[in-house]
Amino acid sequence: MENITLLIGIVIVTALVFDFTNGFHDTANAMATTISTGALKPKTAVAMSAVLNLVGAFLSVEVAKTISGGIIDESAGIRPEVIFAGLVGAIVWNLLTWLAGLPSSSSHALFGGLIGATVASVGFDAVNADKVVMKVLIPAVAAPIVAGIAAWVATRLTFRLAKGRDEADTAKGYRAGQIASAALVSLAHGTNDAQKTMGVITLALVAGGVVAPHSDPPLWVIVSAGLAIALGTYLGGWRIIQTLGKGLADIKPAQGFAAQTGAATVILASSHIGFALSTTQVCSGSIMGSGLGRKGGVVRWSTAGRMVAAWGLTLPAAGLVAAGAALLADQGDWGVAAVAVLGLGVSGAIWAASRRKPVTHETVNELNTPQGLPEEPVGVVTAALQAVAPPPAGTLTPAPAAQVIPAPATPAAPAAATTG
């Protein structure tokens, strides 16, 4: 192994911690619908996803090269403490959104952290703005839309092919298909997200003069990043699995199969090209598309709105936290130590807050109970789609009947007196 200084070692450990949080933050991408439809038991699902994330980490290094030599200029004087500050910003944002159960983008948290720390410490010239636009921002907008449309088309086609068949019989086949497609998403996630940490570690090695610029990640970097994301995946981000599996749309097995297949296709294609897109946004877009693709399907637009707001805030929020951390780390060794202590303190506080209302593999599918989210009225978009393609009879829950308040009873008139 290369001669690594203490500071670079701290950066590598912090990068692996981020990779770990990425794993449990993004487990929902592959397994939320598989768990919510009962295709796999929760612990079995996350174990399978962990193994395939590890395998996927070895399939490509194109995304890693986008991180290490793409969005940040390696020759601009980036120091290891700047990368450390960027990672702290990304980890803090990941934990905050995990606490809120929001499937925000771990990738964009990382990009925002690196960009914010670099701008605060070196300046805007150290950021390759054209690469940020072409390989981060454009995919961020396009990928969830493309995945949503693909899942919508696949869902409509799937239900059309199964028309007239008994739903209980077809559900068994689709659950098997869900397992296969979830495995493909997990593999794709490893090829995309694990590489981002590889790219950060490689960037730190370049900044410290350990490896030459534009180098591929060393084998030990690939192995450690793959193991870190696999471990995080196995522990399971149950809060976000709950949101994607139950809180965003009502998903049947056929829809889960369509959503996961569409998401895997988009992620694998982007990994091959070198686009460092957000797998979270892709999978969320696919779930919404499949939710709209089924006649009578309902998407919870309030939850979707919160997710989109988190997506928009991720880059600047992580960047601001990282910029503050970079300014502090620039003060010397005591600044780096202060950033580490503050980062650990904030992370510990977030974990303690999560224990007040924990979500586990035993309660992950309980969102629609009286203790979970209330049923949401049909939104404008869903209502418009249902007007074009009305749901089959019996698939929608009828609206509650209006309460009729009976008029007060009129006292009976006294009987007329009779004479005799």
C-alpha positions as CSV (number, residue, x, y, z in Angstrom):
1,M,0.0,0.0,0.0
2,E,1.2,3.6,-0.7
3,N,2.8,5.8,1.9
4,I,-0.2,7.5,3.4
5,T,0.1,10.4,5.9
6,L,-2.1,10.8,9.0
7,L,-4.3,13.5,7.4
8,I,-4.9,11.4,4.2
9,G,-5.7,8.5,6.4
10,I,-8.3,10.6,8.2
11,V,-9.8,11.6,4.8
12,I,-9.9,8.0,3.7
13,V,-11.7,6.9,6.9
14,T,-14.2,9.8,6.5
15,A,-14.8,8.8,2.9
16,L,-15.6,5.3,4.0
17,V,-17.9,6.6,6.6
18,F,-19.7,8.5,3.9
19,D,-19.8,5.4,1.8
20,F,-21.4,3.6,4.7
21,T,-24.1,6.3,5.1
22,N,-24.6,6.1,1.3
23,G,-25.3,2.4,1.7
24,F,-28.0,2.6,4.3
25,H,-29.4,5.8,2.8
26,D,-29.8,4.2,-0.6
27,T,-30.9,0.7,0.3
28,A,-34.4,1.8,-0.4
29,N,-33.6,2.4,-4.1
30,A,-33.3,-1.3,-4.8
31,M,-35.4,-2.9,-2.1
32,A,-38.3,-0.6,-1.0
33,T,-40.9,-1.9,-3.4
34,T,-39.7,-5.5,-3.1
35,I,-40.2,-5.3,0.7
36,S,-43.5,-3.4,0.5
37,T,-45.1,-5.9,-1.8
38,G,-43.8,-8.9,0.2
39,A,-41.6,-10.3,-2.6
40,L,-38.8,-10.7,0.0
41,K,-38.5,-10.4,3.7
42,P,-36.8,-7.2,4.8
43,K,-33.6,-8.7,6.2
44,T,-33.3,-11.1,3.2
45,A,-33.7,-8.2,0.8
46,V,-31.0,-6.0,2.4
47,A,-28.6,-8.9,2.6
48,M,-29.0,-9.7,-1.1
49,S,-28.6,-6.0,-2.0
50,A,-25.4,-5.7,0.1
51,V,-23.8,-8.6,-1.7
52,L,-24.7,-7.2,-5.2
53,N,-23.5,-3.7,-4.2
54,L,-20.1,-5.2,-3.4
55,V,-20.0,-7.1,-6.7
56,G,-21.1,-4.0,-8.7
57,A,-18.2,-2.0,-7.2
58,F,-15.8,-4.0,-9.3
59,L,-17.6,-3.7,-12.7
60,S,-16.5,-0.2,-13.7
61,V,-14.4,2.9,-12.7
62,E,-15.9,5.5,-15.1
63,V,-17.9,7.3,-12.5
64,A,-14.9,7.2,-10.1
65,K,-12.9,9.0,-12.8
66,T,-15.6,11.7,-13.1
67,I,-15.2,12.4,-9.4
68,S,-11.5,12.3,-9.1
69,G,-10.6,14.2,-12.3
70,G,-13.9,15.7,-13.5
71,I,-15.8,18.1,-11.3
72,I,-12.8,19.2,-9.3
73,D,-9.5,20.3,-11.0
74,E,-6.8,18.1,-9.5
75,S,-4.1,20.6,-10.4
76,A,-5.7,23.6,-8.6
77,G,-4.1,23.0,-5.3
78,I,-6.8,20.9,-3.6
79,R,-5.5,19.8,-0.2
80,P,-6.7,16.7,1.8
81,E,-8.3,18.9,4.5
82,V,-10.5,20.4,1.8
83,I,-11.7,17.0,0.8
84,F,-12.2,16.1,4.5
85,A,-14.5,19.2,4.9
86,G,-16.5,18.3,1.8
87,L,-17.1,14.8,3.2
88,V,-18.2,16.1,6.6
89,G,-20.8,18.3,4.8
90,A,-22.1,15.3,2.8
91,I,-22.3,13.1,5.9
92,V,-24.2,15.6,7.9
93,W,-26.8,16.2,5.1
94,N,-27.1,12.4,4.6
95,L,-27.9,11.9,8.2
96,L,-30.4,14.8,8.4
97,T,-32.4,13.5,5.5
98,W,-32.2,10.0,6.8
99,L,-33.7,11.2,10.1
100,A,-36.5,12.9,8.2
101,G,-37.1,9.7,6.1
102,L,-36.4,11.7,2.9
103,P,-34.8,9.8,0.0
104,S,-32.5,12.7,-1.0
105,S,-29.4,12.2,-3.1
106,S,-26.3,11.0,-1.4
107,S,-24.5,11.7,-4.7
108,H,-25.5,15.3,-4.7
109,A,-24.6,15.6,-1.1
110,L,-21.1,14.5,-2.0
111,F,-20.9,16.8,-5.0
112,G,-22.3,19.8,-3.0
113,G,-19.8,19.1,-0.2
114,L,-16.8,18.9,-2.5
115,I,-17.8,21.9,-4.5
116,G,-18.6,24.0,-1.4
117,A,-15.4,23.1,0.4
118,T,-13.3,23.7,-2.8
119,V,-14.9,27.1,-3.5
120,A,-14.4,28.3,0.1
121,S,-10.8,27.2,0.2
122,V,-9.4,27.5,-3.3
123,G,-12.0,29.5,-5.3
124,F,-14.4,29.0,-8.2
125,D,-11.7,28.4,-10.7
126,A,-10.9,25.0,-9.1
127,V,-14.4,23.7,-10.1
128,N,-14.9,22.5,-13.6
129,A,-18.3,24.2,-14.2
130,D,-18.9,22.6,-17.6
131,K,-18.4,19.1,-16.1
132,V,-20.7,19.9,-13.2
133,V,-23.4,21.0,-15.7
134,M,-23.0,18.2,-18.2
135,K,-22.4,15.2,-15.8
136,V,-24.2,16.3,-12.7
137,L,-26.9,18.9,-13.2
138,I,-28.4,17.8,-16.5
139,P,-28.6,14.1,-15.4
140,A,-30.2,15.3,-12.2
141,V,-33.0,16.8,-14.1
142,A,-33.3,14.3,-16.9
143,A,-32.8,11.0,-15.1
144,P,-35.9,10.9,-12.9
145,I,-38.1,12.1,-15.7
146,V,-36.7,9.5,-18.1
147,A,-37.0,6.8,-15.5
148,G,-40.5,7.9,-14.6
149,I,-41.7,7.8,-18.2
150,A,-40.0,4.4,-18.7
151,A,-41.7,3.0,-15.6
152,W,-45.1,4.4,-16.6
153,V,-44.9,2.8,-20.1
154,A,-43.7,-0.5,-18.6
155,T,-46.5,-0.5,-16.0
156,R,-49.2,0.2,-18.6
157,L,-47.7,-2.5,-20.9
158,T,-47.5,-5.0,-18.0
159,F,-51.1,-4.6,-17.0
160,R,-52.2,-4.8,-20.6
161,L,-50.4,-8.1,-21.1
162,A,-51.9,-9.5,-17.9
163,K,-55.4,-8.3,-18.7
164,G,-58.0,-11.0,-18.0
165,R,-55.6,-13.0,-15.9
166,D,-56.2,-13.7,-12.2
167,E,-54.3,-11.1,-10.2
168,A,-53.3,-13.6,-7.5
169,D,-51.7,-15.8,-10.1
170,T,-49.8,-13.1,-11.9
171,A,-48.7,-11.6,-8.6
172,K,-46.5,-14.6,-7.9
173,G,-44.7,-14.2,-11.2
174,Y,-44.2,-10.5,-10.8
175,R,-42.8,-11.0,-7.3
176,A,-40.2,-13.3,-8.8
177,G,-39.6,-10.7,-11.4
178,Q,-39.2,-8.1,-8.7
179,I,-36.5,-10.1,-7.0
180,A,-34.5,-10.3,-10.3
181,S,-35.0,-6.6,-11.1
182,A,-34.1,-5.6,-7.5
183,A,-30.9,-7.6,-7.9
184,L,-30.2,-5.7,-11.1
185,V,-30.8,-2.3,-9.3
186,S,-28.5,-3.3,-6.5
187,L,-25.8,-4.3,-9.0
188,A,-26.3,-1.0,-10.8
189,H,-26.1,0.9,-7.5
190,G,-22.7,-0.6,-6.8
191,T,-21.4,0.3,-10.2
192,N,-22.5,4.0,-9.7
193,D,-22.5,5.0,-6.0
194,A,-19.6,2.9,-4.7
195,Q,-17.4,4.4,-7.4
196,K,-18.1,7.9,-6.0
197,T,-16.3,7.1,-2.8
198,M,-13.5,5.5,-4.8
199,G,-13.2,8.8,-6.8
200,V,-13.0,10.8,-3.6
201,I,-10.3,8.6,-2.0
202,T,-8.4,8.7,-5.3
203,L,-8.7,12.5,-5.3
204,A,-7.3,12.6,-1.8
205,L,-4.4,10.4,-2.8
206,V,-3.7,12.7,-5.8
207,A,-3.9,15.8,-3.5
208,G,-1.5,14.2,-1.1
209,G,1.0,13.3,-3.9
210,V,0.5,9.6,-3.2
211,V,-0.6,8.7,-6.7
212,A,-0.3,10.5,-10.1
213,P,-3.1,12.7,-11.4
214,H,-5.7,11.0,-13.6
215,S,-4.9,7.6,-12.0
216,D,-7.5,4.8,-11.7
217,P,-8.5,3.9,-8.2
218,P,-6.1,1.3,-6.7
219,L,-7.4,-2.1,-6.0
220,W,-7.5,-1.6,-2.2
221,V,-9.6,1.5,-2.7
222,I,-12.1,-0.5,-4.8
223,V,-12.3,-3.3,-2.2
224,S,-12.7,-1.0,0.8
225,A,-15.3,1.2,-0.9
226,G,-17.3,-1.8,-1.9
227,L,-17.2,-3.3,1.6
228,A,-18.2,0.0,3.2
229,I,-21.3,0.5,1.0
230,A,-22.2,-3.2,1.4
231,L,-22.1,-3.0,5.2
232,G,-24.3,0.2,5.2
233,T,-26.7,-1.5,2.8
234,Y,-27.1,-4.6,5.0
235,L,-27.9,-2.5,8.1
236,G,-30.8,-1.1,6.1
237,G,-32.1,2.5,6.0
238,W,-35.5,1.5,7.2
239,R,-36.8,5.0,7.5
240,I,-36.3,5.7,3.8
241,I,-37.4,2.2,2.8
242,Q,-40.6,3.0,4.5
243,T,-41.1,6.3,2.6
244,L,-40.3,4.9,-0.8
245,G,-42.1,1.5,-0.3
246,K,-45.3,2.8,1.4
247,G,-45.3,6.6,1.6
248,L,-44.9,7.6,-2.1
249,A,-47.4,5.4,-4.0
250,D,-49.5,2.3,-3.6
251,I,-47.4,-0.3,-5.4
252,K,-48.5,-3.7,-6.7
253,P,-46.0,-6.4,-7.6
254,A,-46.3,-5.7,-11.3
255,Q,-45.6,-2.0,-10.7
256,G,-42.6,-2.8,-8.5
257,F,-41.2,-5.0,-11.3
258,A,-41.7,-2.3,-13.9
259,A,-40.2,0.5,-11.7
260,Q,-37.1,-1.5,-10.8
261,T,-36.4,-2.6,-14.3
262,G,-36.7,0.9,-15.6
263,A,-34.5,2.3,-12.9
264,A,-31.8,-0.4,-13.4
265,T,-31.7,0.3,-17.1
266,V,-31.1,4.1,-16.6
267,I,-28.5,3.6,-13.9
268,L,-26.5,1.0,-15.8
269,A,-26.5,3.2,-18.9
270,S,-25.3,6.2,-17.0
271,S,-22.6,4.2,-15.3
272,H,-21.3,3.1,-18.7
273,I,-21.3,6.7,-20.0
274,G,-19.7,8.1,-16.8
275,F,-22.7,10.2,-15.6
276,A,-22.6,10.4,-11.8
277,L,-26.3,10.7,-11.4
278,S,-28.4,10.2,-8.3
279,T,-29.7,6.6,-8.1
280,T,-32.2,7.9,-5.5
281,Q,-33.8,10.3,-7.9
282,V,-33.9,7.6,-10.6
283,C,-35.6,5.1,-8.4
284,S,-38.0,7.7,-6.9
285,G,-39.0,8.8,-10.4
286,S,-39.6,5.2,-11.4
287,I,-41.9,4.6,-8.4
288,M,-43.9,7.7,-9.2
289,G,-44.1,6.6,-12.9
290,S,-45.3,3.2,-12.0
291,G,-47.8,4.6,-9.5
292,L,-49.4,6.7,-12.3
293,G,-49.2,3.8,-14.7
294,R,-51.7,1.6,-12.9
295,K,-55.3,2.5,-13.4
296,G,-56.5,3.8,-10.1
297,G,-53.0,4.2,-8.8
298,V,-52.4,7.1,-6.4
299,V,-49.2,9.0,-5.9
300,R,-48.9,11.0,-2.7
301,W,-47.9,14.3,-4.1
302,S,-47.3,15.9,-0.7
303,T,-44.5,13.3,0.0
304,A,-43.2,13.7,-3.6
305,G,-43.1,17.5,-3.1
306,R,-41.0,17.1,0.1
307,M,-38.7,14.8,-1.7
308,V,-38.2,17.2,-4.7
309,A,-37.6,20.1,-2.2
310,A,-34.9,18.0,-0.5
311,W,-33.4,17.3,-3.9
312,G,-33.2,21.0,-4.7
313,L,-31.7,21.8,-1.3
314,T,-29.1,19.0,-1.2
315,L,-26.3,20.6,-3.3
316,P,-26.4,24.1,-1.7
317,A,-27.1,22.8,1.8
318,A,-24.2,20.3,1.8
319,G,-22.1,22.9,0.1
320,L,-22.7,25.5,2.8
321,V,-21.9,23.1,5.6
322,A,-18.8,22.0,3.8
323,A,-17.7,25.5,3.1
324,G,-17.9,26.4,6.8
325,A,-16.0,23.2,7.6
326,A,-13.3,24.1,5.0
327,L,-12.8,27.6,6.4
328,L,-12.3,26.1,9.9
329,A,-10.0,23.3,8.6
330,D,-7.8,25.9,6.8
331,Q,-6.8,27.2,10.3
332,G,-4.4,24.2,10.7
333,D,-4.4,21.0,12.7
334,W,-6.6,22.4,15.4
335,G,-9.2,23.4,12.8
336,V,-9.2,19.9,11.3
337,A,-9.7,18.5,14.8
338,A,-12.5,21.0,15.5
339,V,-14.3,19.9,12.3
340,A,-14.0,16.3,13.3
341,V,-15.3,16.9,16.8
342,L,-18.2,19.0,15.5
343,G,-19.0,16.4,12.8
344,L,-19.1,13.6,15.4
345,G,-21.2,15.7,17.7
346,V,-23.8,16.5,15.1
347,S,-23.9,12.9,13.9
348,G,-24.4,11.7,17.5
349,A,-27.2,14.1,18.1
350,I,-29.0,13.0,14.9
351,W,-28.6,9.3,15.9
352,A,-30.0,10.0,19.4
353,A,-33.0,11.9,17.9
354,S,-33.7,8.9,15.6
355,R,-34.0,6.6,18.7
356,R,-37.1,8.5,19.9
357,K,-39.1,6.9,17.2
358,P,-37.1,4.1,15.6
359,V,-38.1,2.3,12.4
360,T,-36.9,-1.3,12.1
361,H,-37.3,-4.2,9.7
362,E,-40.3,-5.3,11.8
363,T,-42.2,-2.0,11.4
364,V,-41.0,-0.9,8.0
365,N,-44.3,-1.7,6.3
366,E,-46.6,0.0,8.9
367,L,-46.8,3.4,7.3
368,N,-50.5,3.2,6.4
369,T,-51.6,2.2,9.9
370,P,-53.4,4.8,12.1
371,Q,-50.0,5.7,13.5
372,G,-48.6,6.3,10.1
373,L,-49.4,8.8,7.3
374,P,-53.1,9.4,6.7
375,E,-54.5,8.6,3.3
376,E,-54.0,11.5,0.9
377,P,-56.7,12.8,-1.4
378,V,-56.3,12.1,-5.1
379,G,-54.2,14.9,-6.6
380,V,-54.7,16.9,-9.7
381,V,-52.3,14.9,-11.8
382,T,-53.7,11.6,-10.7
383,A,-57.3,12.8,-11.2
384,A,-56.5,13.9,-14.7
385,L,-54.9,10.6,-15.6
386,Q,-57.8,8.7,-14.1
387,A,-60.2,10.8,-16.2
388,V,-58.3,9.6,-19.4
389,A,-58.0,6.0,-18.2
390,P,-60.6,5.4,-15.5
391,P,-59.8,2.7,-12.9
392,P,-61.6,-0.6,-13.1
393,A,-64.5,-1.1,-10.8
394,G,-63.7,-1.9,-7.2
395,T,-60.0,-0.7,-7.3
396,L,-60.5,2.7,-5.6
397,T,-61.7,3.3,-2.1
398,P,-64.9,5.2,-2.4
399,A,-65.0,8.6,-0.8
400,P,-66.8,8.7,2.6
401,A,-70.5,9.5,2.3
402,A,-71.6,13.0,3.3
403,Q,-72.9,13.1,6.8
404,V,-76.6,13.8,6.9
405,I,-77.9,15.4,10.1
406,P,-81.5,14.4,10.6
407,A,-84.0,17.2,11.3
408,P,-85.3,17.4,14.8
409,A,-88.4,15.4,15.4
410,T,-91.6,17.5,15.5
411,P,-93.6,16.8,18.6
412,A,-96.9,15.1,17.8
413,A,-100.0,17.4,18.1
414,P,-102.3,16.6,21.0
415,A,-105.2,14.5,20.1
416,A,-108.4,16.5,19.6
417,A,-110.9,16.3,22.5
418,T,-113.9,14.3,21.7
419,T,-117.4,15.0,22.8
420,G,-119.8,12.4,23.6
